[in-house]
Amino acid sequence: MVLAPAALLLSGCMQMPERALDAKEAAKASIVGYGEIRSYLDAQFNEFPYNAEQWAPAVRPKGLDILMISGGGSGGAFSVGVLSAWSAAQTRPKFDVVTGVSTGALIAPLAFLGSAYDDTLAHLYTSGVAKGLAASKSLAGVLGPSLLSSEPLTRMVARIITPKILEQVAAEHRKGRRLFVLTTNLDTQRAVIWNMGAIANSRHPQALKLFQDVLVASASIPGIFPAVMIEAESAGRKFKEMHSDGGSASQVLMLPQVLLASSKSLVPSRRQSVNFYVIVNNALMPEFATTPDKTLSVIARAYSIFVKSQTQGALMALYNYSKLTGARFHVASIDVQLPYSMSDPFNTDYMRAVYNLGYAEFAAGTLWRDNPAMR
């Protein structure tokens, strides 16, 4: 009885921005003023951006080092620990390509820029500041677009991604290095690959805002955080696209599917190596827990199973591609069952534990596996 008037009040206050009229218009949409800054994970060869120079990395004489950072929420602290230990060992490559999905999208720009930002990432994932992301919207959260407010996440991203960071990403892009982030367009049901270096290098007056919006969108778990509206245009008509967590489509931003299904190498010579390093911010092994017979508990448990299965399938596709093309495959994932509660998604103790796990396993030389099979 009390909820109905509140729902009407909320719906009256919410204005839905103009959206694409149909699938045809949505398929032809672009972000005006930036050039070709995005593609699709399911793109065919004829859908790839024409300006390949902006997309393909510059191949060094020794080949390519590619880092892929998965989703996983607070489990992102695992990859931060790995990166910190890698820097301490002084063996961390200057990656030619870095990709990120969800929490991995938040990490990717600073990982792309190198070890100088390890302390910043460690602070974000182990100091407790992440707990501020769990700002509830109370009644509005239940009836509106999400359970949690986007404001803390948006503010955090704005603090991290400054004009200085944007210019540094642009400078590395001009050198031929590439930074890619995945979002999911909820309207078209397509996974969108954003060329973050091209956005940074565009000199568009709104480049910083778009860069930040893409990161927030990629990290916005559907229903938990609201989707991000990004302005697009098709045949002169402007409208808003609804972008959300890239992990809805793929937990790891691999290569476009058409490449994974081929035997086309990323380097022109067999003497050049390709190293794929995939950091999975999640446990892939089965984790026993007695599931309460409650709606949210069952949904959360089923989603956890789905994420494991989806990730294992994506890893197998990259592994098979590596075998076909002679690339070197390396994967790391959380391989110890640690206490975790969905009711406390940004628990500082858990984040510190997985950070320490990533750091310790790298330091001990036990982190990487050369195939997707569990130990």
Secondary structure, 3 states (H helix, E strand, C coil): CCHHHHHHHHHHHCCCCCCCCCHHHHHCCECCCCCCCEEECCCCHHHCCCCHHHCCCCCECCEEEEEEECCCHHHHHHHHHHHHHHHHCCCCCCCCEEEEECHHHHHHHHHHHCHHHHHHHHHHHHCCHHHHHCCECHHHHHHCCCCECCHHHHHHHHHHCCHHHHHHHHHHHHCCCEEEEEEEECCCCEEEEEEHHHHHCCCCCCHHHHHHHHHHHHCCCECCECCEEEEEEECCEEEEEEEEEHHHCCCCCCCCHHHHCCCCCCCCCCCCEEEEEEEEEEECCCCCCCCCCCHHHHHHHHHHHHHHHHHHHHHHHHHHHHHHHCCEEEEEEECCCCCCCCCCCCCHHHHHHHHHHHHHHHHHCCCCECCCCCC
